[in-house]
Amino acid sequence: MSGGAIELADELLAIRRCVDALHHLAELAAAMPRVDDTPSPSVVCALAEVISARLRLIEKLVRGSIDPVLLMTPHNHAIGDDGGLRLGVWDSTRRKAEAERVLRSLEFERRALRRRRRR
């Protein structure tokens, strides 16, 4: 999916559904003795990790530090105009400027590490 925009409300809805599923699985696990058909703790941990990762991406997106295309998926791809908050993907000029900023930052860190190692 290149170009376009993401619908932030749809992304937040997907995250809320993950939270609801996580809550439901935790309730099931707490209410029943462990048998083969009860949720595995690894499933609960995996859902929590998905939620955490998506929220970190949204935080960076709202701050303007990542291109919205990195968060774009079929469930949040904006279609039409329903008045929701839409975040358009960066154009090539913005992508180039961000890549140059990141490279400068990495170069600065590399030089700082070299100086520390010389001491």
N, CA and C atoms as an extended XYZ file, in Angstrom:
357
Properties=species:S:1:pos:R:3:atomname:S:1:resname:S:1:resid:I:1 pbc="F F F"
N         0.831       -1.178        0.000 N   MET     1
C         0.000        0.000        0.000 CA  MET     1
C         0.875        1.240        0.000 C   MET     1
N         1.035        1.857       -1.125 N   SER     2
C         1.815        3.090       -1.158 CA  SER     2
C         0.885        4.249       -1.424 C   SER     2
N         1.251        5.417       -0.924 N   GLY     3
C         0.409        6.592       -1.101 CA  GLY     3
C        -0.822        6.510       -0.232 C   GLY     3
N        -1.638        7.530       -0.301 N   GLY     4
C        -2.873        7.538        0.457 CA  GLY     4
C        -2.691        8.053        1.861 C   GLY     4
N        -3.572        7.630        2.725 N   ALA     5
C        -3.559        8.096        4.106 CA  ALA     5
C        -4.080        6.984        4.997 C   ALA     5
N        -3.820        7.111        6.282 N   ILE     6
C        -4.391        6.159        7.221 CA  ILE     6
C        -5.501        6.851        8.000 C   ILE     6
N        -6.481        6.085        8.393 N   GLU     7
C        -7.581        6.570        9.213 CA  GLU     7
C        -7.226        6.213       10.650 C   GLU     7
N        -6.848        7.215       11.432 N   LEU     8
C        -6.383        6.984       12.795 CA  LEU     8
C        -7.457        6.314       13.651 C   LEU     8
N        -8.706        6.680       13.469 N   ALA     9
C        -9.790        6.071       14.252 CA  ALA     9
C        -9.859        4.566       14.009 C   ALA     9
N        -9.645        4.121       12.769 N   ASP    10
C        -9.681        2.691       12.471 CA  ASP    10
C        -8.507        1.963       13.109 C   ASP    10
N        -7.358        2.617       13.145 N   GLU    11
C        -6.201        2.014       13.806 CA  GLU    11
C        -6.465        1.875       15.304 C   GLU    11
N        -7.001        2.915       15.914 N   LEU    12
C        -7.305        2.855       17.348 CA  LEU    12
C        -8.377        1.815       17.642 C   LEU    12
N        -9.348        1.654       16.741 N   LEU    13
C       -10.376        0.625       16.909 CA  LEU    13
C        -9.739       -0.768       16.893 C   LEU    13
N        -8.809       -0.999       15.980 N   ALA    14
C        -8.128       -2.297       15.918 CA  ALA    14
C        -7.360       -2.568       17.207 C   ALA    14
N        -6.715       -1.548       17.739 N   ILE    15
C        -5.984       -1.713       18.996 CA  ILE    15
C        -6.958       -1.987       20.141 C   ILE    15
N        -8.083       -1.267       20.159 N   ARG    16
C        -9.077       -1.503       21.211 CA  ARG    16
C        -9.602       -2.929       21.149 C   ARG    16
N        -9.790       -3.455       19.959 N   ARG    17
C       -10.249       -4.846       19.828 CA  ARG    17
C        -9.213       -5.815       20.373 C   ARG    17
N        -7.936       -5.519       20.160 N   CYS    18
C        -6.879       -6.358       20.740 CA  CYS    18
C        -6.932       -6.311       22.263 C   CYS    18
N        -7.146       -5.123       22.806 N   VAL    19
C        -7.243       -4.977       24.261 CA  VAL    19
C        -8.451       -5.765       24.783 C   VAL    19
N        -9.580       -5.667       24.090 N   ASP    20
C       -10.776       -6.420       24.495 CA  ASP    20
C       -10.507       -7.927       24.472 C   ASP    20
N        -9.827       -8.395       23.419 N   ALA    21
C        -9.508       -9.823       23.319 CA  ALA    21
C        -8.559      -10.235       24.431 C   ALA    21
N        -7.593       -9.395       24.702 N   LEU    22
C        -6.644       -9.669       25.783 CA  LEU    22
C        -7.366       -9.768       27.124 C   LEU    22
N        -8.268       -8.852       27.364 N   HIS    23
C        -9.050       -8.860       28.605 CA  HIS    23
C        -9.883      -10.134       28.712 C   HIS    23
N       -10.534      -10.504       27.613 N   HIS    24
C       -11.359      -11.713       27.604 CA  HIS    24
C       -10.512      -12.959       27.867 C   HIS    24
N        -9.360      -13.046       27.226 N   LEU    25
C        -8.488      -14.201       27.432 CA  LEU    25
C        -7.976      -14.270       28.872 C   LEU    25
N        -7.654      -13.122       29.427 N   ALA    26
C        -7.186      -13.104       30.816 CA  ALA    26
C        -8.291      -13.557       31.765 C   ALA    26
N        -9.531      -13.121       31.510 N   GLU    27
C       -10.662      -13.565       32.343 CA  GLU    27
C       -10.861      -15.065       32.238 C   GLU    27
N       -10.787      -15.602       31.019 N   LEU    28
C       -10.929      -17.046       30.835 CA  LEU    28
C        -9.840      -17.809       31.562 C   LEU    28
N        -8.629      -17.336       31.424 N   ALA    29
C        -7.503      -18.019       32.069 CA  ALA    29
C        -7.639      -17.992       33.584 C   ALA    29
N        -8.152      -16.887       34.110 N   ALA    30
C        -8.300      -16.770       35.563 CA  ALA    30
C        -9.458      -17.612       36.089 C   ALA    30
N       -10.484      -17.798       35.275 N   ALA    31
C       -11.692      -18.475       35.740 CA  ALA    31
C       -11.627      -19.993       35.645 C   ALA    31
N       -10.737      -20.508       34.837 N   MET    32
C       -10.710      -21.953       34.610 CA  MET    32
C        -9.369      -22.557       34.987 C   MET    32
N        -9.447      -23.804       35.455 N   PRO    33
C        -8.176      -24.502       35.634 CA  PRO    33
C        -7.561      -24.733       34.251 C   PRO    33
N        -6.273      -24.797       34.192 N   ARG    34
C        -5.577      -24.935       32.910 CA  ARG    34
C        -5.864      -26.289       32.275 C   ARG    34
N        -6.518      -26.253       31.116 N   VAL    35
C        -6.741      -27.450       30.287 CA  VAL    35
C        -6.381      -27.071       28.865 C   VAL    35
N        -6.400      -28.031       27.974 N   ASP    36
C        -5.936      -27.799       26.603 CA  ASP    36
C        -6.668      -26.697       25.853 C   ASP    36
N        -7.942      -26.464       26.122 N   ASP    37
C        -8.686      -25.476       25.330 CA  ASP    37
C        -8.727      -24.080       25.962 C   ASP    37
N        -8.025      -23.860       27.046 N   THR    38
C        -7.972      -22.512       27.623 CA  THR    38
C        -6.824      -21.733       26.979 C   THR    38
N        -6.904      -20.424       27.012 N   PRO    39
C        -5.874      -19.626       26.354 CA  PRO    39
C        -4.495      -19.846       26.965 C   PRO    39
N        -3.531      -19.904       26.122 N   SER    40
C        -2.150      -20.050       26.561 CA  SER    40
C        -1.626      -18.690       27.010 C   SER    40
N        -0.813      -18.662       28.049 N   PRO    41
C        -0.215      -17.378       28.446 CA  PRO    41
C         0.571      -16.735       27.310 C   PRO    41
N         1.130      -17.539       26.412 N   SER    42
C         1.891      -16.962       25.302 CA  SER    42
C         0.992      -16.182       24.341 C   SER    42
N        -0.282      -16.596       24.221 N   VAL    43
C        -1.228      -15.856       23.380 CA  VAL    43
C        -1.516      -14.489       24.002 C   VAL    43
N        -1.712      -14.461       25.295 N   VAL    44
C        -1.957      -13.203       25.991 CA  VAL    44
C        -0.740      -12.289       25.848 C   VAL    44
N         0.462      -12.838       26.012 N   CYS    45
C         1.678      -12.040       25.864 CA  CYS    45
C         1.832      -11.515       24.437 C   CYS    45
N         1.502      -12.332       23.458 N   ALA    46
C         1.620      -11.906       22.062 CA  ALA    46
C         0.667      -10.756       21.757 C   ALA    46
N        -0.565      -10.850       22.242 N   LEU    47
C        -1.521       -9.759       22.036 CA  LEU    47
C        -1.042       -8.478       22.711 C   LEU    47
N        -0.513       -8.611       23.905 N   ALA    48
C        -0.005       -7.429       24.607 CA  ALA    48
C         1.143       -6.797       23.826 C   ALA    48
N         1.996       -7.602       23.217 N   GLU    49
C         3.118       -7.072       22.444 CA  GLU    49
C         2.633       -6.364       21.179 C   GLU    49
N         1.615       -6.909       20.517 N   VAL    50
C         1.045       -6.253       19.334 CA  VAL    50
C         0.491       -4.880       19.722 C   VAL    50
N        -0.243       -4.846       20.806 N   ILE    51
C        -0.820       -3.580       21.274 CA  ILE    51
C         0.284       -2.570       21.578 C   ILE    51
N         1.287       -3.000       22.290 N   SER    52
C         2.379       -2.109       22.664 CA  SER    52
C         3.105       -1.577       21.432 C   SER    52
N         3.387       -2.438       20.479 N   ALA    53
C         4.106       -2.021       19.272 CA  ALA    53
C         3.287       -1.023       18.455 C   ALA    53
N         1.993       -1.291       18.299 N   ARG    54
C         1.148       -0.381       17.518 CA  ARG    54
C         1.016        0.969       18.225 C   ARG    54
N         0.909        0.967       19.542 N   LEU    55
C         0.823        2.230       20.269 CA  LEU    55
C         2.117        3.032       20.162 C   LEU    55
N         3.262        2.344       20.173 N   ARG    56
C         4.541        3.051       19.982 CA  ARG    56
C         4.590        3.695       18.605 C   ARG    56
N         4.108        2.966       17.589 N   LEU    57
C         4.087        3.535       16.241 CA  LEU    57
C         3.151        4.740       16.158 C   LEU    57
N         1.982        4.643       16.785 N   ILE    58
C         1.044        5.769       16.762 CA  ILE    58
C         1.653        6.975       17.461 C   ILE    58
N         2.336        6.753       18.571 N   GLU    59
C         2.986        7.866       19.276 CA  GLU    59
C         3.987        8.568       18.357 C   GLU    59
N         4.823        7.788       17.673 N   LYS    60
C         5.799        8.376       16.756 CA  LYS    60
C         5.106        9.070       15.585 C   LYS    60
N         4.015        8.489       15.131 N   LEU    61
C         3.256        9.070       14.027 CA  LEU    61
C         2.668       10.420       14.406 C   LEU    61
N         2.068       10.499       15.569 N   VAL    62
C         1.465       11.743       16.031 CA  VAL    62
C         2.532       12.814       16.246 C   VAL    62
N         3.721       12.409       16.678 N   ARG    63
C         4.826       13.358       16.867 CA  ARG    63
C         5.448       13.791       15.539 C   ARG    63
N         5.111       13.071       14.467 N   GLY    64
C         5.650       13.412       13.156 CA  GLY    64
C         7.032       12.851       12.893 C   GLY    64
N         7.448       11.847       13.677 N   SER    65
C         8.796       11.323       13.502 CA  SER    65
C         8.861       10.095       12.598 C   SER    65
N         7.719        9.568       12.163 N   ILE    66
C         7.726        8.477       11.186 CA  ILE    66
C         6.708        8.776       10.094 C   ILE    66
N         6.952        8.188        8.943 N   ASP    67
C         6.041        8.305        7.809 CA  ASP    67
C         4.804        7.450        8.090 C   ASP    67
N         3.602        7.999        7.915 N   PRO    68
C         2.392        7.207        8.137 CA  PRO    68
C         2.320        5.918        7.318 C   PRO    68
N         3.074        5.838        6.218 N   VAL    69
C         3.047        4.618        5.412 CA  VAL    69
C         3.536        3.414        6.222 C   VAL    69
N         4.375        3.638        7.247 N   LEU    70
C         4.867        2.542        8.080 CA  LEU    70
C         3.772        1.913        8.932 C   LEU    70
N         2.688        2.616        9.130 N   LEU    71
C         1.588        2.113        9.944 CA  LEU    71
C         0.415        1.651        9.083 C   LEU    71
N         0.497        1.893        7.781 N   MET    72
C        -0.627        1.611        6.894 CA  MET    72
C        -0.846        0.113        6.709 C   MET    72
N        -2.064       -0.305        6.948 N   THR    73
C        -2.486       -1.690        6.755 CA  THR    73
C        -3.886       -1.669        6.149 C   THR    73
N        -4.366       -2.794        5.650 N   PRO    74
C        -5.713       -2.784        5.064 CA  PRO    74
C        -6.811       -2.316        6.030 C   PRO    74
N        -6.653       -2.579        7.332 N   HIS    75
C        -7.728       -2.213        8.254 CA  HIS    75
C        -7.801       -0.715        8.540 C   HIS    75
N        -6.746        0.051        8.229 N   ASN    76
C        -6.808        1.483        8.539 CA  ASN    76
C        -6.590        2.360        7.318 C   ASN    76
N        -6.584        1.764        6.131 N   HIS    77
C        -6.384        2.539        4.903 CA  HIS    77
C        -7.612        3.421        4.666 C   HIS    77
N        -7.381        4.731        4.626 N   ALA    78
C        -8.490        5.689        4.491 CA  ALA    78
C        -9.080        5.626        3.089 C   ALA    78
N       -10.399        5.479        3.042 N   ILE    79
C       -11.137        5.467        1.776 CA  ILE    79
C       -12.266        6.470        1.908 C   ILE    79
N       -12.420        7.344        0.928 N   GLY    80
C       -13.486        8.340        0.994 CA  GLY    80
C       -13.159        9.399        2.030 C   GLY    80
N       -14.171       10.173        2.389 N   ASP    81
C       -13.966       11.239        3.367 CA  ASP    81
C       -15.129       11.245        4.340 C   ASP    81
N       -14.914       10.634        5.498 N   ASP    82
C       -15.972       10.598        6.506 CA  ASP    82
C       -15.730       11.604        7.613 C   ASP    82
N       -14.749       12.492        7.423 N   GLY    83
C       -14.484       13.534        8.414 CA  GLY    83
C       -13.535       13.126        9.519 C   GLY    83
N       -13.029       11.895        9.493 N   GLY    84
C       -12.103       11.444       10.526 CA  GLY    84
C       -10.723       12.038       10.343 C   GLY    84
N        -9.887       11.886       11.351 N   LEU    85
C        -8.509       12.364       11.286 CA  LEU    85
C        -7.727       11.455       10.359 C   LEU    85
N        -7.141       12.054        9.339 N   ARG    86
C        -6.356       11.298        8.367 CA  ARG    86
C        -4.946       11.836        8.336 C   ARG    86
N        -4.019       10.925        8.268 N   LEU    87
C        -2.614       11.303        8.234 CA  LEU    87
C        -2.031       10.837        6.909 C   LEU    87
N        -1.706       11.791        6.045 N   GLY    88
C        -1.186       11.467        4.726 CA  GLY    88
C         0.257       11.009        4.772 C   GLY    88
N         0.613       10.137        3.839 N   VAL    89
C         1.992        9.650        3.779 CA  VAL    89
C         2.905       10.774        3.315 C   VAL    89
N         4.170       10.658        3.654 N   TRP    90
C         5.148       11.681        3.301 CA  TRP    90
C         5.465       11.627        1.819 C   TRP    90
N         5.743       12.780        1.243 N   ASP    91
C         6.202       12.810       -0.133 CA  ASP    91
C         7.702       12.523       -0.158 C   ASP    91
N         8.271       12.393       -1.350 N   SER    92
C         9.681       12.005       -1.465 CA  SER    92
C        10.620       13.044       -0.847 C   SER    92
N        10.256       14.317       -0.907 N   THR    93
C        11.095       15.359       -0.307 CA  THR    93
C        11.174       15.184        1.201 C   THR    93
N        10.039       14.922        1.832 N   ARG    94
C        10.004       14.726        3.287 CA  ARG    94
C        10.760       13.456        3.679 C   ARG    94
N        10.584       12.381        2.892 N   ARG    95
C        11.301       11.140        3.190 CA  ARG    95
C        12.811       11.347        3.108 C   ARG    95
N        13.260       12.072        2.077 N   LYS    96
C        14.683       12.328        1.909 CA  LYS    96
C        15.224       13.157        3.070 C   LYS    96
N        14.490       14.195        3.462 N   ALA    97
C        14.919       15.048        4.572 CA  ALA    97
C        15.019       14.244        5.871 C   ALA    97
N        14.058       13.366        6.116 N   GLU    98
C        14.079       12.550        7.331 CA  GLU    98
C        15.243       11.566        7.289 C   GLU    98
N        15.492       10.958        6.138 N   ALA    99
C        16.613       10.020        6.013 CA  ALA    99
C        17.937       10.740        6.269 C   ALA    99
N        18.076       11.954        5.744 N   GLU   100
C        19.298       12.731        5.969 CA  GLU   100
C        19.454       13.099        7.444 C   GLU   100
N        18.345       13.434        8.113 N   ARG   101
C        18.393       13.761        9.536 CA  ARG   101
C        18.844       12.544       10.345 C   ARG   101
N        18.295       11.383       10.024 N   VAL   102
C        18.664       10.158       10.735 CA  VAL   102
C        20.138        9.828       10.493 C   VAL   102
N        20.603        9.973        9.262 N   LEU   103
C        22.014        9.711        8.968 CA  LEU   103
C        22.936       10.648        9.734 C   LEU   103
N        22.584       11.940        9.817 N   ARG   104
C        23.394       12.886       10.591 CA  ARG   104
C        23.441       12.478       12.060 C   ARG   104
N        22.296       12.075       12.586 N   SER   105
C        22.223       11.657       13.984 CA  SER   105
C        23.085       10.418       14.234 C   SER   105
N        23.017        9.448       13.333 N   LEU   106
C        23.827        8.232       13.479 CA  LEU   106
C        25.314        8.537       13.368 C   LEU   106
N        25.668        9.432       12.463 N   GLU   107
C        27.069        9.822       12.320 CA  GLU   107
C        27.572       10.512       13.593 C   GLU   107
N        26.755       11.364       14.174 N   PHE   108
C        27.114       12.029       15.429 CA  PHE   108
C        27.340       10.995       16.530 C   PHE   108
N        26.437       10.012       16.636 N   GLU   109
C        26.576        8.970       17.654 CA  GLU   109
C        27.821        8.128       17.416 C   GLU   109
N        28.125        7.818       16.153 N   ARG   110
C        29.313        7.030       15.823 CA  ARG   110
C        30.582        7.758       16.251 C   ARG   110
N        30.648        9.065       15.977 N   ARG   111
C        31.821        9.847       16.380 CA  ARG   111
C        31.947        9.910       17.897 C   ARG   111
N        30.809       10.067       18.572 N   ALA   112
C        30.831       10.122       20.038 CA  ALA   112
C        31.325        8.800       20.620 C   ALA   112
N        30.921        7.677       20.057 N   LEU   113
C        31.390        6.375       20.526 CA  LEU   113
C        32.894        6.216       20.315 C   LEU   113
N        33.384        6.656       19.178 N   ARG   114
C        34.820        6.580       18.911 CA  ARG   114
C        35.619        7.399       19.918 C   ARG   114
N        35.118        8.599       20.223 N   ARG   115
C        35.806        9.447       21.201 CA  ARG   115
C        35.837        8.778       22.561 C   ARG   115
N        34.760        8.169       22.976 N   ARG   116
C        34.701        7.495       24.274 CA  ARG   116
C        35.661        6.309       24.327 C   ARG   116
N        35.774        5.589       23.225 N   ARG   117
C        36.657        4.415       23.195 CA  ARG   117
C        38.127        4.816       23.261 C   ARG   117
N        38.467        5.990       22.760 N   ARG   118
C        39.864        6.469       22.775 CA  ARG   118
C        40.310        6.835       24.172 C   ARG   118
N        39.408        7.139       25.051 N   ARG   119
C        39.758        7.575       26.408 CA  ARG   119
C        40.232        6.452       27.260 C   ARG   119
